Amino acid sequence: MVAIKEIPLAQIRRPLPRQTDPEKVKQLMESIAKEGLREPIDVLEVEGQYYGFSGCHRYEAHQRLGKATIKCRVRRAPLGVLQRHLA
């Protein structure tokens, strides 16, 4: 089951380092400041913890804008699913 939630950025763990395109982040910052976030990022909820593996540009744009939360599409998953993402 998938739910849409506003989650504090500080509660989202990003275990895999990603390279972001500064120009894309800048464009997203402008768009988010004007219109808000159109497309939620995807996170896994495993044992009460949130893990983000995609949406790195949207996540970084929210950080730079000083936003406390971000709209997320949350999918609950067992530990085994998280381990496969990290493999």
C-alpha positions as CSV (number, residue, x, y, z in Angstrom):
1,M,0.0,0.0,0.0
2,V,1.3,3.5,-0.9
3,A,0.4,6.6,1.1
4,I,1.3,10.3,0.4
5,K,2.7,12.0,3.5
6,E,4.6,15.2,4.4
7,I,7.8,13.9,6.1
8,P,10.5,16.0,7.8
9,L,13.6,16.1,5.7
10,A,15.6,15.2,8.8
11,Q,13.8,11.9,9.1
12,I,14.7,10.7,5.6
13,R,17.9,8.7,5.3
14,R,19.7,8.8,2.0
15,P,22.1,5.8,2.2
16,L,23.4,6.0,-1.3
17,P,25.4,9.1,-2.4
18,R,24.1,10.7,-5.5
19,Q,25.5,13.4,-7.8
20,T,23.1,16.2,-8.5
21,D,23.1,18.6,-11.4
22,P,23.3,22.1,-9.8
23,E,21.4,23.7,-12.7
24,K,18.5,21.2,-12.3
25,V,18.4,21.8,-8.6
26,K,18.3,25.6,-9.2
27,Q,15.4,25.2,-11.7
28,L,13.5,23.0,-9.2
29,M,14.1,25.5,-6.4
30,E,12.5,28.2,-8.6
31,S,9.5,25.9,-9.5
32,I,9.0,24.7,-5.9
33,A,9.1,28.2,-4.6
34,K,6.4,29.3,-7.0
35,E,4.2,26.3,-7.3
36,G,5.2,23.8,-4.6
37,L,6.3,20.3,-5.3
38,R,4.3,18.7,-8.1
39,E,5.6,15.1,-7.9
40,P,6.3,13.5,-4.5
41,I,9.6,11.7,-3.9
42,D,9.5,7.9,-3.3
43,V,10.6,6.6,0.1
44,L,10.6,3.2,1.7
45,E,9.4,2.9,5.3
46,V,11.2,0.1,7.0
47,E,10.7,-0.5,10.7
48,G,9.6,3.1,11.2
49,Q,12.5,4.6,9.4
50,Y,12.3,6.4,6.0
51,Y,14.8,5.7,3.2
52,G,15.1,7.7,0.0
53,F,16.7,6.4,-3.1
54,S,15.3,8.6,-5.8
55,G,14.2,12.3,-6.0
56,C,17.7,13.5,-5.1
57,H,17.3,16.8,-7.0
58,R,13.8,17.5,-5.4
59,Y,15.2,16.6,-2.0
60,E,18.2,18.9,-2.4
61,A,16.0,21.7,-3.7
62,H,13.9,21.5,-0.5
63,Q,17.0,21.5,1.6
64,R,18.4,24.6,0.0
65,L,15.0,26.4,0.2
66,G,15.0,25.7,4.0
67,K,11.8,23.6,3.9
68,A,11.3,21.4,6.9
69,T,9.2,18.8,5.1
70,I,8.8,17.2,1.7
71,K,5.8,15.4,0.1
72,C,6.6,11.7,-0.2
73,R,5.0,8.6,-1.7
74,V,5.6,6.2,1.1
75,R,5.8,2.4,0.5
76,R,6.1,0.1,3.5
77,A,8.6,-2.6,3.0
78,P,10.4,-5.4,5.0
79,L,14.0,-5.2,5.9
80,G,14.8,-7.6,3.0
81,V,13.7,-5.0,0.4
82,L,15.9,-2.4,1.9
83,Q,18.8,-4.7,1.9
84,R,18.3,-5.4,-1.8
85,H,18.3,-1.6,-2.5
86,L,21.6,-1.4,-0.7
87,A,23.3,-4.3,-2.4
